[in-house]
Amino acid sequence: MVLVTVGTQKQQFNRIFELVEKSKKLKKEKIVAQVGYTKYSNKKMDIFDFIPLDEMEKDILEADLIISHGGVGTIFSAIKKGKRVIAVPRLEKYGEHINDHQIEICEELEKEGYILYYKDGVDNLDDLIEKIMKIELKQYNSDNNYLDILRKEI
């Protein structure tokens, strides 16, 4: 199962769902999508505006892959459970967020080996999916206070 989640920002984020919809690698996968305030429909995905926290935790555990916005809450919930995450940062230029801080978060987490992230205009989602399923990602250890270090960096 693939979990696609965009958090709770009020800005639209159709781009992430359009990327998933176009993916050839995900054609046969069950996809659960938390769309938040984004107005998106698709017959292939099980779409929910918001998922209660306990159900989201269950979906994260069940997922083989998580495609997420670049929010630290969502990403850390997943990597703490040893999940493979491809982050798609919300971008200011598309009106998806008020600034591009999610790029900084994703760059740092990818540099440290925890996730891969989709670079707009550069990456192909299918290539990232293929890559993330083959590589060994760094396991998050909550004792290392990485989240505090990341906050200081950004």
N, CA, C and O atoms as a GROMACS GRO file, in nm:
protein
  616
    1MET      N    1   0.084  -0.117   0.000
    1MET     CA    2   0.000   0.000   0.000
    1MET      C    3   0.089   0.124   0.000
    1MET      O    4   0.195   0.126   0.062
    2VAL      N    5   0.044   0.226  -0.070
    2VAL     CA    6   0.114   0.354  -0.075
    2VAL      C    7   0.025   0.457  -0.007
    2VAL      O    8  -0.094   0.468  -0.037
    3LEU      N    9   0.083   0.532   0.085
    3LEU     CA   10   0.013   0.639   0.154
    3LEU      C   11   0.064   0.772   0.099
    3LEU      O   12   0.184   0.798   0.097
    4VAL      N   13  -0.030   0.855   0.054
    4VAL     CA   14   0.003   0.989   0.007
    4VAL      C   15  -0.063   1.086   0.105
    4VAL      O   16  -0.183   1.077   0.130
    5THR      N   17   0.016   1.176   0.161
    5THR     CA   18  -0.038   1.264   0.263
    5THR      C   19   0.017   1.405   0.248
    5THR      O   20   0.135   1.424   0.220
    6VAL      N   21  -0.071   1.503   0.269
    6VAL     CA   22  -0.033   1.643   0.247
    6VAL      C   23  -0.046   1.731   0.371
    6VAL      O   24  -0.029   1.852   0.362
    7GLY      N   25  -0.076   1.673   0.484
    7GLY     CA   26  -0.084   1.753   0.606
    7GLY      C   27  -0.211   1.837   0.613
    7GLY      O   28  -0.314   1.802   0.554
    8THR      N   29  -0.201   1.948   0.686
    8THR     CA   30  -0.320   2.027   0.716
    8THR      C   31  -0.314   2.172   0.667
    8THR      O   32  -0.399   2.252   0.704
    9GLN      N   33  -0.216   2.206   0.585
    9GLN     CA   34  -0.211   2.341   0.531
    9GLN      C   35  -0.334   2.366   0.447
    9GLN      O   36  -0.386   2.275   0.382
   10LYS      N   37  -0.382   2.490   0.447
   10LYS     CA   38  -0.505   2.523   0.375
   10LYS      C   39  -0.483   2.543   0.225
   10LYS      O   40  -0.579   2.542   0.148
   11GLN      N   41  -0.359   2.561   0.182
   11GLN     CA   42  -0.332   2.580   0.040
   11GLN      C   43  -0.352   2.448  -0.037
   11GLN      O   44  -0.329   2.339   0.016
   12GLN      N   45  -0.396   2.460  -0.161
   12GLN     CA   46  -0.415   2.344  -0.249
   12GLN      C   47  -0.280   2.279  -0.279
   12GLN      O   48  -0.177   2.347  -0.283
   13PHE      N   49  -0.281   2.148  -0.302
   13PHE     CA   50  -0.158   2.077  -0.335
   13PHE      C   51  -0.188   1.965  -0.434
   13PHE      O   52  -0.152   1.849  -0.413
   14ASN      N   53  -0.254   2.003  -0.545
   14ASN     CA   54  -0.289   1.906  -0.650
   14ASN      C   55  -0.166   1.842  -0.713
   14ASN      O   56  -0.173   1.727  -0.757
   15ARG      N   57  -0.056   1.913  -0.717
   15ARG     CA   58   0.064   1.866  -0.788
   15ARG      C   59   0.108   1.728  -0.738
   15ARG      O   60   0.145   1.643  -0.819
   16ILE      N   61   0.105   1.706  -0.608
   16ILE     CA   62   0.150   1.577  -0.554
   16ILE      C   63   0.061   1.463  -0.603
   16ILE      O   64   0.109   1.354  -0.635
   17PHE      N   65  -0.070   1.488  -0.608
   17PHE     CA   66  -0.163   1.384  -0.652
   17PHE      C   67  -0.154   1.360  -0.802
   17PHE      O   68  -0.170   1.247  -0.849
   18GLU      N   69  -0.127   1.465  -0.877
   18GLU     CA   70  -0.108   1.451  -1.021
   18GLU      C   71   0.018   1.368  -1.051
   18GLU      O   72   0.019   1.287  -1.144
   19LEU      N   73   0.124   1.389  -0.972
   19LEU     CA   74   0.245   1.308  -0.988
   19LEU      C   75   0.216   1.161  -0.962
   19LEU      O   76   0.259   1.074  -1.037
   20VAL      N   77   0.143   1.134  -0.855
   20VAL     CA   78   0.109   0.996  -0.819
   20VAL      C   79   0.020   0.934  -0.926
   20VAL      O   80   0.039   0.819  -0.965
   21GLU      N   81  -0.077   1.010  -0.973
   21GLU     CA   82  -0.170   0.960  -1.074
   21GLU      C   83  -0.098   0.924  -1.204
   21GLU      O   84  -0.135   0.827  -1.270
   22LYS      N   85   0.004   1.000  -1.240
   22LYS     CA   86   0.079   0.976  -1.366
   22LYS      C   87   0.183   0.864  -1.353
   22LYS      O   88   0.235   0.816  -1.454
   23SER      N   89   0.212   0.822  -1.231
   23SER     CA   90   0.317   0.723  -1.209
   23SER      C   91   0.281   0.587  -1.269
   23SER      O   92   0.174   0.533  -1.243
   24LYS      N   93   0.371   0.534  -1.347
   24LYS     CA   94   0.355   0.399  -1.401
   24LYS      C   95   0.388   0.294  -1.294
   24LYS      O   96   0.331   0.185  -1.294
   25LYS      N   97   0.478   0.327  -1.204
   25LYS     CA   98   0.520   0.235  -1.098
   25LYS      C   99   0.408   0.208  -0.997
   25LYS      O  100   0.409   0.106  -0.930
   26LEU      N  101   0.312   0.300  -0.987
   26LEU     CA  102   0.207   0.286  -0.886
   26LEU      C  103   0.074   0.239  -0.943
   26LEU      O  104  -0.026   0.234  -0.871
   27LYS      N  105   0.071   0.204  -1.072
   27LYS     CA  106  -0.054   0.167  -1.139
   27LYS      C  107  -0.127   0.052  -1.070
   27LYS      O  108  -0.250   0.051  -1.066
   28LYS      N  109  -0.055  -0.044  -1.015
   28LYS     CA  110  -0.119  -0.162  -0.954
   28LYS      C  111  -0.123  -0.155  -0.802
   28LYS      O  112  -0.168  -0.249  -0.736
   29GLU      N  113  -0.077  -0.046  -0.746
   29GLU     CA  114  -0.072  -0.033  -0.600
   29GLU      C  115  -0.204   0.020  -0.544
   29GLU      O  116  -0.273   0.099  -0.608
   30LYS      N  117  -0.238  -0.025  -0.425
   30LYS     CA  118  -0.347   0.037  -0.350
   30LYS      C  119  -0.292   0.169  -0.297
   30LYS      O  120  -0.185   0.173  -0.237
   31ILE      N  121  -0.366   0.278  -0.320
   31ILE     CA  122  -0.320   0.410  -0.277
   31ILE      C  123  -0.425   0.471  -0.185
   31ILE      O  124  -0.541   0.487  -0.222
   32VAL      N  125  -0.380   0.507  -0.065
   32VAL     CA  126  -0.462   0.580   0.030
   32VAL      C  127  -0.410   0.723   0.030
   32VAL      O  128  -0.290   0.747   0.049
   33ALA      N  129  -0.500   0.819   0.006
   33ALA     CA  130  -0.459   0.959  -0.006
   33ALA      C  131  -0.532   1.047   0.095
   33ALA      O  132  -0.654   1.049   0.100
   34GLN      N  133  -0.454   1.118   0.175
   34GLN     CA  134  -0.508   1.219   0.266
   34GLN      C  135  -0.487   1.352   0.196
   34GLN      O  136  -0.374   1.399   0.184
   35VAL      N  137  -0.596   1.412   0.148
   35VAL     CA  138  -0.587   1.530   0.063
   35VAL      C  139  -0.601   1.662   0.138
   35VAL      O  140  -0.576   1.768   0.081
   36GLY      N  141  -0.641   1.658   0.264
   36GLY     CA  142  -0.656   1.781   0.341
   36GLY      C  143  -0.758   1.873   0.278
   36GLY      O  144  -0.870   1.833   0.249
   37TYR      N  145  -0.718   1.999   0.258
   37TYR     CA  146  -0.805   2.099   0.198
   37TYR      C  147  -0.799   2.100   0.046
   37TYR      O  148  -0.870   2.177  -0.019
   38THR      N  149  -0.714   2.016  -0.012
   38THR     CA  150  -0.701   2.009  -0.156
   38THR      C  151  -0.827   1.946  -0.216
   38THR      O  152  -0.875   1.844  -0.167
   39LYS      N  153  -0.877   2.006  -0.318
   39LYS     CA  154  -0.994   1.952  -0.388
   39LYS      C  155  -0.943   1.862  -0.500
   39LYS      O  156  -0.900   1.910  -0.605
   40TYR      N  157  -0.946   1.731  -0.475
   40TYR     CA  158  -0.892   1.637  -0.572
   40TYR      C  159  -0.978   1.511  -0.570
   40TYR      O  160  -1.020   1.464  -0.465
   41SER      N  161  -1.002   1.458  -0.687
   41SER     CA  162  -1.075   1.331  -0.694
   41SER      C  163  -1.006   1.240  -0.795
   41SER      O  164  -0.947   1.286  -0.893
   42ASN      N  165  -1.016   1.111  -0.769
   42ASN     CA  166  -0.953   1.011  -0.854
   42ASN      C  167  -1.013   0.876  -0.816
   42ASN      O  168  -1.021   0.844  -0.697
   43LYS      N  169  -1.055   0.799  -0.912
   43LYS     CA  170  -1.119   0.670  -0.883
   43LYS      C  171  -1.020   0.564  -0.838
   43LYS      O  172  -1.059   0.464  -0.777
   44LYS      N  173  -0.892   0.583  -0.866
   44LYS     CA  174  -0.790   0.483  -0.830
   44LYS      C  175  -0.750   0.492  -0.682
   44LYS      O  176  -0.710   0.393  -0.623
   45MET      N  177  -0.762   0.610  -0.624
   45MET     CA  178  -0.716   0.632  -0.487
   45MET      C  179  -0.832   0.630  -0.388
   45MET      O  180  -0.943   0.674  -0.420
   46ASP      N  181  -0.805   0.577  -0.269
   46ASP     CA  182  -0.899   0.590  -0.158
   46ASP      C  183  -0.870   0.726  -0.094
   46ASP      O  184  -0.768   0.743  -0.028
   47ILE      N  185  -0.960   0.823  -0.115
   47ILE     CA  186  -0.934   0.962  -0.078
   47ILE      C  187  -1.009   1.001   0.049
   47ILE      O  188  -1.128   0.975   0.064
   48PHE      N  189  -0.934   1.064   0.141
   48PHE     CA  190  -0.990   1.116   0.265
   48PHE      C  191  -0.940   1.259   0.282
   48PHE      O  192  -0.824   1.288   0.255
   49ASP      N  193  -1.028   1.348   0.326
   49ASP     CA  194  -0.983   1.485   0.354
   49ASP      C  195  -0.881   1.481   0.467
   49ASP      O  196  -0.768   1.526   0.452
   50PHE      N  197  -0.923   1.426   0.580
   50PHE     CA  198  -0.835   1.414   0.696
   50PHE      C  199  -0.853   1.274   0.754
   50PHE      O  200  -0.961   1.216   0.747
   51ILE      N  201  -0.746   1.222   0.810
   51ILE     CA  202  -0.748   1.090   0.870
   51ILE      C  203  -0.718   1.107   1.018
   51ILE      O  204  -0.618   1.170   1.053
   52PRO      N  205  -0.801   1.053   1.107
   52PRO     CA  206  -0.772   1.063   1.251
   52PRO      C  207  -0.633   1.007   1.282
   52PRO      O  208  -0.587   0.913   1.217
   53LEU      N  209  -0.568   1.066   1.382
   53LEU     CA  210  -0.429   1.032   1.414
   53LEU      C  211  -0.407   0.882   1.432
   53LEU      O  212  -0.309   0.828   1.380
   54ASP      N  213  -0.496   0.813   1.503
   54ASP     CA  214  -0.476   0.669   1.525
   54ASP      C  215  -0.484   0.592   1.394
   54ASP      O  216  -0.409   0.496   1.374
   55GLU      N  217  -0.574   0.632   1.304
   55GLU     CA  218  -0.583   0.567   1.173
   55GLU      C  219  -0.462   0.601   1.086
   55GLU      O  220  -0.413   0.517   1.011
   56MET      N  221  -0.414   0.724   1.096
   56MET     CA  222  -0.295   0.764   1.020
   56MET      C  223  -0.175   0.682   1.064
   56MET      O  224  -0.096   0.636   0.981
   57GLU      N  225  -0.160   0.663   1.194
   57GLU     CA  226  -0.050   0.581   1.245
   57GLU      C  227  -0.060   0.438   1.190
   57GLU      O  228   0.042   0.378   1.154
   58LYS      N  229  -0.180   0.386   1.184
   58LYS     CA  230  -0.202   0.252   1.130
   58LYS      C  231  -0.169   0.247   0.981
   58LYS      O  232  -0.107   0.152   0.933
   59ASP      N  233  -0.211   0.350   0.907
   59ASP     CA  234  -0.180   0.356   0.764
   59ASP      C  235  -0.029   0.367   0.740
   59ASP      O  236   0.024   0.305   0.647
   60ILE      N  237   0.038   0.444   0.823
   60ILE     CA  238   0.185   0.456   0.810
   60ILE      C  239   0.250   0.319   0.830
   60ILE      O  240   0.338   0.281   0.754
   61LEU      N  241   0.207   0.247   0.932
   61LEU     CA  242   0.264   0.115   0.958
   61LEU      C  243   0.237   0.017   0.843
   61LEU      O  244   0.323  -0.065   0.811
   62GLU      N  245   0.121   0.027   0.783
   62GLU     CA  246   0.083  -0.064   0.674
   62GLU      C  247   0.152  -0.030   0.542
   62GLU      O  248   0.173  -0.118   0.459
   63ALA      N  249   0.186   0.095   0.523
   63ALA     CA  250   0.239   0.141   0.394
   63ALA      C  251   0.378   0.085   0.364
   63ALA      O  252   0.463   0.075   0.452
   64ASP      N  253   0.397   0.050   0.237
   64ASP     CA  254   0.530   0.011   0.188
   64ASP      C  255   0.608   0.135   0.147
   64ASP      O  256   0.731   0.136   0.149
   65LEU      N  257   0.534   0.241   0.109
   65LEU     CA  258   0.594   0.365   0.065
   65LEU      C  259   0.502   0.479   0.107
   65LEU      O  260   0.380   0.468   0.100
   66ILE      N  261   0.563   0.588   0.150
   66ILE     CA  262   0.488   0.708   0.186
   66ILE      C  263   0.537   0.821   0.097
   66ILE      O  264   0.656   0.850   0.091
   67ILE      N  265   0.443   0.884   0.028
   67ILE     CA  266   0.472   1.002  -0.052
   67ILE      C  267   0.406   1.117   0.022
   67ILE      O  268   0.284   1.120   0.036
   68SER      N  269   0.487   1.210   0.068
   68SER     CA  270   0.440   1.310   0.161
   68SER      C  271   0.481   1.451   0.120
   68SER      O  272   0.577   1.471   0.046
   69HIS      N  273   0.405   1.547   0.170
   69HIS     CA  274   0.452   1.686   0.161
   69HIS      C  275   0.579   1.695   0.246
   69HIS      O  276   0.616   1.597   0.311
   70GLY      N  277   0.644   1.808   0.246
   70GLY     CA  278   0.771   1.821   0.316
   70GLY      C  279   0.760   1.866   0.461
   70GLY      O  280   0.850   1.930   0.513
   71GLY      N  281   0.650   1.832   0.527
   71GLY     CA  282   0.632   1.872   0.666
   71GLY      C  283   0.702   1.778   0.762
   71GLY      O  284   0.699   1.656   0.745
   72VAL      N  285   0.766   1.834   0.863
   72VAL     CA  286   0.844   1.751   0.956
   72VAL      C  287   0.758   1.653   1.034
   72VAL      O  288   0.801   1.542   1.062
   73GLY      N  289   0.637   1.693   1.070
   73GLY     CA  290   0.551   1.603   1.149
   73GLY      C  291   0.524   1.474   1.075
   73GLY      O  292   0.541   1.365   1.130
   74THR      N  293   0.483   1.486   0.952
   74THR     CA  294   0.451   1.368   0.870
   74THR      C  295   0.576   1.286   0.843
   74THR      O  296   0.576   1.164   0.860
   75ILE      N  297   0.682   1.351   0.801
   75ILE     CA  298   0.804   1.278   0.768
   75ILE      C  299   0.859   1.205   0.889
   75ILE      O  300   0.895   1.088   0.880
   76PHE      N  301   0.867   1.273   1.002
   76PHE     CA  302   0.923   1.207   1.120
   76PHE      C  303   0.834   1.096   1.173
   76PHE      O  304   0.885   0.997   1.225
   77SER      N  305   0.702   1.110   1.161
   77SER     CA  306   0.613   1.000   1.199
   77SER      C  307   0.647   0.874   1.119
   77SER      O  308   0.644   0.763   1.172
   78ALA      N  309   0.680   0.893   0.993
   78ALA     CA  310   0.711   0.779   0.906
   78ALA      C  311   0.852   0.723   0.929
   78ALA      O  312   0.869   0.602   0.943
   79ILE      N  313   0.952   0.811   0.934
   79ILE     CA  314   1.089   0.758   0.946
   79ILE      C  315   1.116   0.698   1.084
   79ILE      O  316   1.202   0.612   1.098
   80LYS      N  317   1.044   0.743   1.185
   80LYS     CA  318   1.057   0.680   1.317
   80LYS      C  319   1.010   0.536   1.314
   80LYS      O  320   1.052   0.454   1.396
   81LYS      N  321   0.923   0.504   1.219
   81LYS     CA  322   0.873   0.368   1.204
   81LYS      C  323   0.950   0.291   1.097
   81LYS      O  324   0.911   0.180   1.060
   82GLY      N  325   1.060   0.348   1.048
   82GLY     CA  326   1.144   0.280   0.950
   82GLY      C  327   1.084   0.275   0.811
   82GLY      O  328   1.117   0.185   0.733
   83LYS      N  329   0.997   0.369   0.777
   83LYS     CA  330   0.929   0.368   0.649
   83LYS      C  331   1.007   0.444   0.542
   83LYS      O  332   1.082   0.536   0.571
   84ARG      N  333   0.987   0.402   0.419
   84ARG     CA  334   1.046   0.468   0.303
   84ARG      C  335   0.960   0.589   0.267
   84ARG      O  336   0.838   0.578   0.248
   85VAL      N  337   1.024   0.706   0.260
   85VAL     CA  338   0.952   0.831   0.235
   85VAL      C  339   1.011   0.902   0.115
   85VAL      O  340   1.132   0.924   0.106
   86ILE      N  341   0.923   0.938   0.022
   86ILE     CA  342   0.957   1.034  -0.082
   86ILE      C  343   0.878   1.160  -0.049
   86ILE      O  344   0.755   1.158  -0.046
   87ALA      N  345   0.948   1.267  -0.024
   87ALA     CA  346   0.882   1.393   0.010
   87ALA      C  347   0.874   1.482  -0.114
   87ALA      O  348   0.967   1.489  -0.193
   88VAL      N  349   0.761   1.547  -0.127
   88VAL     CA  350   0.739   1.643  -0.235
   88VAL      C  351   0.712   1.777  -0.166
   88VAL      O  352   0.601   1.801  -0.120
   89PRO      N  353   0.813   1.863  -0.158
   89PRO     CA  354   0.794   1.989  -0.086
   89PRO      C  355   0.687   2.076  -0.151
   89PRO      O  356   0.680   2.087  -0.273
   90ARG      N  357   0.605   2.137  -0.068
   90ARG     CA  358   0.510   2.238  -0.116
   90ARG      C  359   0.593   2.360  -0.156
   90ARG      O  360   0.688   2.397  -0.087
   91LEU      N  361   0.556   2.422  -0.268
   91LEU     CA  362   0.635   2.534  -0.320
   91LEU      C  363   0.553   2.663  -0.324
   91LEU      O  364   0.435   2.664  -0.359
   92GLU      N  365   0.619   2.770  -0.288
   92GLU     CA  366   0.556   2.902  -0.290
   92GLU      C  367   0.512   2.942  -0.431
   92GLU      O  368   0.405   2.998  -0.449
   93LYS      N  369   0.596   2.912  -0.531
   93LYS     CA  370   0.566   2.957  -0.668
   93LYS      C  371   0.435   2.900  -0.722
   93LYS      O  372   0.378   2.957  -0.816
   94TYR      N  373   0.387   2.791  -0.666
   94TYR     CA  374   0.260   2.732  -0.707
   94TYR      C  375   0.147   2.766  -0.610
   94TYR      O  376   0.034   2.718  -0.627
   95GLY      N  377   0.175   2.849  -0.511
   95GLY     CA  378   0.074   2.885  -0.412
   95GLY      C  379   0.044   2.772  -0.315
   95GLY      O  380  -0.062   2.769  -0.252
   96GLU      N  381   0.138   2.677  -0.302
   96GLU     CA  382   0.116   2.561  -0.214
   96GLU      C  383   0.155   2.589  -0.070
   96GLU      O  384   0.116   2.516   0.021
   97HIS      N  385   0.232   2.696  -0.050
   97HIS     CA  386   0.276   2.735   0.084
   97HIS      C  387   0.317   2.881   0.078
   97HIS      O  388   0.326   2.940  -0.030
   98ILE      N  389   0.343   2.939   0.194
   98ILE     CA  390   0.377   3.081   0.198
   98ILE      C  391   0.525   3.106   0.169
   98ILE      O  392   0.564   3.219   0.139
   99ASN      N  393   0.608   3.000   0.177
   99ASN     CA  394   0.750   3.011   0.144
   99ASN      C  395   0.801   2.872   0.107
   99ASN      O  396   0.723   2.777   0.099
  100ASP      N  397   0.931   2.860   0.086
  100ASP     CA  398   0.989   2.732   0.042
  100ASP      C  399   1.067   2.661   0.152
  100ASP      O  400   1.164   2.591   0.123
  101HIS      N  401   1.027   2.677   0.278
  101HIS     CA  402   1.101   2.613   0.386
  101HIS      C  403   1.099   2.460   0.377
  101HIS      O  404   1.190   2.395   0.429
  102GLN      N  405   0.997   2.402   0.312
  102GLN     CA  406   0.993   2.256   0.302
  102GLN      C  407   1.107   2.202   0.215
  102GLN      O  408   1.149   2.088   0.234
  103ILE      N  409   1.157   2.282   0.122
  103ILE     CA  410   1.273   2.239   0.044
  103ILE      C  411   1.393   2.222   0.137
  103ILE      O  412   1.465   2.123   0.128
  104GLU      N  413   1.414   2.317   0.226
  104GLU     CA  414   1.527   2.310   0.319
  104GLU      C  415   1.517   2.186   0.408
  104GLU      O  416   1.616   2.118   0.432
  105ILE      N  417   1.398   2.158   0.456
  105ILE     CA  418   1.376   2.039   0.540
  105ILE      C  419   1.412   1.914   0.461
  105ILE      O  420   1.486   1.828   0.509
  106CYS      N  421   1.358   1.904   0.340
  106CYS     CA  422   1.380   1.785   0.258
  106CYS      C  423   1.526   1.768   0.217
  106CYS      O  424   1.578   1.657   0.217
  107GLU      N  425   1.590   1.878   0.180
  107GLU     CA  426   1.733   1.871   0.144
  107GLU      C  427   1.815   1.814   0.258
  107GLU      O  428   1.899   1.726   0.238
  108GLU      N  429   1.790   1.864   0.377
  108GLU     CA  430   1.867   1.819   0.494
  108GLU      C  431   1.841   1.672   0.525
  108GLU      O  432   1.934   1.596   0.552
  109LEU      N  433   1.714   1.631   0.522
  109LEU     CA  434   1.681   1.491   0.552
  109LEU      C  435   1.732   1.396   0.445
  109LEU      O  436   1.773   1.284   0.476
  110GLU      N  437   1.732   1.439   0.319
  110GLU     CA  438   1.789   1.355   0.214
  110GLU      C  439   1.941   1.347   0.228
  110GLU      O  440   2.000   1.240   0.215
  111LYS      N  441   2.004   1.460   0.256
  111LYS     CA  442   2.150   1.464   0.273
  111LYS      C  443   2.193   1.369   0.385
  111LYS      O  444   2.298   1.305   0.376
  112GLU      N  445   2.112   1.360   0.489
  112GLU     CA  446   2.144   1.272   0.602
  112GLU      C  447   2.108   1.126   0.577
  112GLU      O  448   2.143   1.039   0.657
  113GLY      N  449   2.038   1.098   0.465
  113GLY     CA  450   2.009   0.960   0.428
  113GLY      C  451   1.878   0.904   0.482
  113GLY      O  452   1.860   0.782   0.483
  114TYR      N  453   1.786   0.989   0.527
  114TYR     CA  454   1.660   0.942   0.583
  114TYR      C  455   1.549   0.927   0.479
  114TYR      O  456   1.463   0.840   0.492
  115ILE      N  457   1.550   1.011   0.376
  115ILE     CA  458   1.443   1.015   0.277
  115ILE      C  459   1.502   1.044   0.139
  115ILE      O  460   1.621   1.072   0.126
  116LEU      N  461   1.418   1.036   0.038
  116LEU     CA  462   1.447   1.096  -0.091
  116LEU      C  463   1.343   1.205  -0.111
  116LEU      O  464   1.232   1.196  -0.059
  117TYR      N  465   1.380   1.308  -0.185
  117TYR     CA  466   1.277   1.409  -0.212
  117TYR      C  467   1.272   1.445  -0.359
  117TYR      O  468   1.373   1.441  -0.430
  118TYR      N  469   1.152   1.480  -0.402
  118TYR     CA  470   1.123   1.514  -0.540
  118TYR      C  471   1.162   1.659  -0.565
  118TYR      O  472   1.110   1.751  -0.501
  119LYS      N  473   1.254   1.678  -0.660
  119LYS     CA  474   1.299   1.812  -0.696
  119LYS      C  475   1.221   1.854  -0.820
  119LYS      O  476   1.237   1.797  -0.928
  120ASP      N  477   1.137   1.954  -0.804
  120ASP     CA  478   1.048   2.000  -0.909
  120ASP      C  479   1.127   2.040  -1.034
  120ASP      O  480   1.224   2.114  -1.026
  121GLY      N  481   1.083   1.988  -1.147
  121GLY     CA  482   1.148   2.022  -1.274
  121GLY      C  483   1.276   1.944  -1.300
  121GLY      O  484   1.337   1.960  -1.406
  122VAL      N  485   1.317   1.860  -1.207
  122VAL     CA  486   1.442   1.784  -1.220
  122VAL      C  487   1.413   1.634  -1.216
  122VAL      O  488   1.458   1.559  -1.303
  123ASP      N  489   1.338   1.592  -1.115
  123ASP     CA  490   1.318   1.449  -1.091
  123ASP      C  491   1.197   1.392  -1.164
  123ASP      O  492   1.107   1.464  -1.206
  124ASN      N  493   1.200   1.261  -1.177
  124ASN     CA  494   1.090   1.182  -1.226
  124ASN      C  495   1.046   1.095  -1.108
  124ASN      O  496   1.128   1.023  -1.051
  125LEU      N  497   0.918   1.101  -1.072
  125LEU     CA  498   0.871   1.026  -0.956
  125LEU      C  499   0.898   0.877  -0.969
  125LEU      O  500   0.938   0.813  -0.871
  126ASP      N  501   0.876   0.820  -1.086
  126ASP     CA  502   0.900   0.676  -1.104
  126ASP      C  503   1.046   0.640  -1.080
  126ASP      O  504   1.075   0.534  -1.023
  127ASP      N  505   1.138   0.724  -1.122
  127ASP     CA  506   1.280   0.699  -1.095
  127ASP      C  507   1.308   0.701  -0.945
  127ASP      O  508   1.384   0.618  -0.895
  128LEU      N  509   1.246   0.794  -0.873
  128LEU     CA  510   1.266   0.800  -0.728
  128LEU      C  511   1.206   0.678  -0.659
  128LEU      O  512   1.264   0.625  -0.564
  129ILE      N  513   1.090   0.633  -0.706
  129ILE     CA  514   1.027   0.514  -0.648
  129ILE      C  515   1.118   0.394  -0.667
  129ILE      O  516   1.141   0.316  -0.574
  130GLU      N  517   1.168   0.378  -0.788
  130GLU     CA  518   1.259   0.266  -0.815
  130GLU      C  519   1.383   0.274  -0.726
  130GLU      O  520   1.426   0.173  -0.670
  131LYS      N  521   1.438   0.392  -0.712
  131LYS     CA  522   1.559   0.410  -0.631
  131LYS      C  523   1.532   0.383  -0.484
  131LYS      O  524   1.610   0.314  -0.419
  132ILE      N  525   1.423   0.436  -0.430
  132ILE     CA  526   1.400   0.423  -0.286
  132ILE      C  527   1.372   0.279  -0.245
  132ILE      O  528   1.398   0.240  -0.132
  133MET      N  529   1.319   0.200  -0.338
  133MET     CA  530   1.290   0.060  -0.306
  133MET      C  531   1.418  -0.025  -0.308
  133MET      O  532   1.416  -0.139  -0.262
  134LYS      N  533   1.528   0.029  -0.362
  134LYS     CA  534   1.652  -0.046  -0.372
  134LYS      C  535   1.757  -0.006  -0.268
  134LYS      O  536   1.843  -0.086  -0.233
  135ILE      N  537   1.750   0.118  -0.220
  135ILE     CA  538   1.856   0.166  -0.132
  135ILE      C  539   1.824   0.139   0.014
  135ILE      O  540   1.710   0.114   0.052
  136GLU      N  541   1.928   0.144   0.094
  136GLU     CA  542   1.910   0.133   0.238
  136GLU      C  543   1.912   0.274   0.296
  136GLU      O  544   2.009   0.348   0.281
  137LEU      N  545   1.803   0.309   0.362
  137LEU     CA  546   1.793   0.441   0.423
  137LEU      C  547   1.843   0.435   0.567
  137LEU      O  548   1.838   0.330   0.631
  138LYS      N  549   1.890   0.546   0.614
  138LYS     CA  550   1.935   0.557   0.752
  138LYS      C  551   1.815   0.543   0.845
  138LYS      O  552   1.710   0.602   0.822
  139GLN      N  553   1.833   0.464   0.949
  139GLN     CA  554   1.726   0.447   1.048
  139GLN      C  555   1.730   0.562   1.148
  139GLN      O  556   1.836   0.596   1.200
  140TYR      N  557   1.614   0.619   1.173
  140TYR     CA  558   1.605   0.730   1.267
  140TYR      C  559   1.613   0.678   1.409
  140TYR      O  560   1.545   0.583   1.446
  141ASN      N  561   1.698   0.742   1.487
  141ASN     CA  562   1.713   0.709   1.628
  141ASN      C  563   1.672   0.833   1.708
  141ASN      O  564   1.740   0.935   1.702
  142SER      N  565   1.562   0.825   1.779
  142SER     CA  566   1.509   0.943   1.849
  142SER      C  567   1.602   0.993   1.959
  142SER      O  568   1.583   1.104   2.009
  143ASP      N  569   1.701   0.914   1.997
  143ASP     CA  570   1.796   0.959   2.100
  143ASP      C  571   1.893   1.063   2.046
  143ASP      O  572   1.961   1.130   2.124
  144ASN      N  573   1.902   1.077   1.914
  144ASN     CA  574   2.003   1.168   1.860
  144ASN      C  575   1.955   1.312   1.846
  144ASN      O  576   2.031   1.397   1.799
  145ASN      N  577   1.831   1.341   1.884
  145ASN     CA  578   1.777   1.478   1.881
  145ASN      C  579   1.792   1.544   1.745
  145ASN      O  580   1.812   1.666   1.738
  146TYR      N  581   1.784   1.466   1.638
  146TYR     CA  582   1.802   1.521   1.505
  146TYR      C  583   1.700   1.629   1.472
  146TYR      O  584   1.731   1.726   1.404
  147LEU      N  585   1.579   1.612   1.521
  147LEU     CA  586   1.475   1.711   1.494
  147LEU      C  587   1.514   1.847   1.552
  147LEU      O  588   1.490   1.950   1.489
  148ASP      N  589   1.574   1.848   1.670
  148ASP     CA  590   1.620   1.974   1.730
  148ASP      C  591   1.733   2.035   1.646
  148ASP      O  592   1.736   2.156   1.625
  149ILE      N  593   1.823   1.952   1.599
  149ILE     CA  594   1.934   2.000   1.515
  149ILE      C  595   1.879   2.057   1.385
  149ILE      O  596   1.923   2.163   1.341
  150LEU      N  597   1.782   1.989   1.324
  150LEU     CA  598   1.721   2.035   1.200
  150LEU      C  599   1.654   2.171   1.220
  150LEU      O  600   1.669   2.261   1.137
  151ARG      N  601   1.583   2.186   1.329
  151ARG     CA  602   1.517   2.315   1.357
  151ARG      C  603   1.619   2.429   1.366
  151ARG      O  604   1.593   2.540   1.319
  152LYS      N  605   1.733   2.402   1.425
  152LYS     CA  606   1.837   2.506   1.436
  152LYS      C  607   1.895   2.541   1.300
  152LYS      O  608   1.924   2.657   1.272
  153GLU      N  609   1.911   2.438   1.214
  153GLU     CA  610   1.966   2.459   1.080
  153GLU      C  611   1.876   2.546   0.994
  153GLU      O  612   1.922   2.629   0.916
  154ILE      N  613   1.747   2.524   1.009
  154ILE     CA  614   1.650   2.595   0.925
  154ILE      C  615   1.614   2.724   0.992
  154ILE      O  616   1.533   2.800   0.939
   0.00000   0.00000   0.00000
